[in-house]
Amino acid sequence: MPIDDVHAQTLIHRAVVVLVYDRDGKVFLQKRSPAKSRFPGRWDLSATGHVTAGEASEDAAVRELHEELGLRVPRLRFLARAEPGPATGWEFVSIYSAGVVAEAPRPNPEEVDGGYFVDRAEMGCMVENFRELLTPALVHFWEQDLIFGSHAPD
């Protein structure tokens, strides 16, 4: 079923999030393309996407990381699984960390409208003062302390 139909009918489905960090422990935020049907132009976590039928979540995470940011990493670390609900767009979300990346992300303009690395204080300010510019999932995972919590690289 096309993903826009899945979202329109609020059907439960699977998605992935991959967190990418720099050497300073900052996490990369992507600005969603204005062409996206959901939350166009909003800030989102590093790489996100849907799991296709028959695809393993980790394979989808590897695919999305490369499609959106042009990155390949030796391995992803599974962090957590989020249950479906309004904050996740009715998605079972598997969250992975790519850890610290040596090369700079290369946002794919068909998917992402740029991005930059932020630290905990900057993200806290964004959530507190500019929530309407962020995706609900970013806010949700921030509030669950999954971005800079014990899962973040040292």
N, C-alpha and C positions, 0 to 999 in steps of 0.2 A: 504494500500500500504506500502511496506517496507520503512523505513525511509531513507535508502541509495538511493532508487529510487526517493523519494520525493526531497532529496537534489540534486541529479544528474540532475533532471529536473527543479530545482529552483522553485518548487511549494510552494505557500504560505501555511503555516501551523502554529499550535500553540505550544508554548513552555513556560516553567516557569524558573525563577531564584529565589533562596532563599538565602538571605544574612544572615550569622551567625556571631555574634559578641562575643568577650570575655568581661570581666569586665573592661578592659582598653579601650574599644571602638575600638579595632582592628577587622578587618574583616578577616574571614577565606578564604584563597584561596586554591583551590584544584589543584593538578597537574593531568591533564588528563592522563588516561592510554595510554601506547604506542600502545595498541590494538585498540583504537578508530579510526574510519574511517575518522573523521574530527578533525583536529587540535590535533593529538596525541602528548602527551608529553608537551603540552602547559599549562600555568597557566590559570585558569578560576575562576569564582566566586564560592562561597561556594558549592551550589548544583544546578544543571541545568538538564533539561530534556524536553522531548516532552510530550504533552498532547495526550492521546489516544482517539480514536473515542468514543463519548458519555461521556467522563470524564470531570468533572468540573476542571477548572484551579487550584483552591485551593486544590482539592483532589490530583491532579498531583504533586503539590508542596510538600504536606505532604508525598506522596509516594516517591518522589525523595530524599527528605531530609533523610528519613529513609534508602532507598536503597543505597545511596551514602555515607552517613556519620554516619549511625546508630543512628540518633537522632530523638527523638519524643519531641515535644514542646506542651504546652497547647493550643497555638493559633499562627497563622501567621497573620501578619499585611500587608494588600495590600498597596503597595507603588506607583506603576505606571504601565502603559501599554505602550509598545514600538511598533511602527508600523513596518511592514516588510520592509526590505531593505537589501542591501549588508552587512551592519555591523551586522545585526541580523540573517543572513543566511535565509532571506525571511520568518522570523517567526514573528507572533504576540506574543510578549513576555509579560507575566504578571510577575511583580517583587514583591516579598514578602520579609518581614523581619521576621526572627525567633527571633529577639532581642538578648539579652545577654543569652548565654547558660551556665549552671552551669557545665555540664559534657563536657569532651573533645570529639571532633569529633573522630569517629572511621572509617576512610576511608575503604570502601569495595575495596579490591585489584582487583576485577573483573571490577570495574567502575573507580576507582581513584588510582593514584600512589602516595598517600601521600598528604601533605598540611601543611600549617602553617598560623598563624595570622600575618597580617601586619597593620601598621598604615597609616595615610594619606601621610606622608612624604615618607615612603618606597614605597607605591604604586605609588606615583608621580614619584619617581626615576625609578621604573620599566617601567612605561609608556614612560617616556622620553628617557631612555637609552637602554631598552631591549624589545621594542614593538614586535619584531619578536618572542619572547618567550611567548606572551600573545594571548589569543583568541581575535578576532575582537570585540566580544560582551563585553568582559571585558573593553577594551579600550573605546568603545562607551559609556557604562554606566558610566565610569569614567569621560569622557568628558561632559556627561549630568549632572554631579554632583549628581548622584543617589546613590552612595556608601557611601560617608561620608558627604553628604549634610544634609539638615534639617531632612532627614528621619532616619539618624543614631541614635542609642540610646544614651541617655545622660550618 
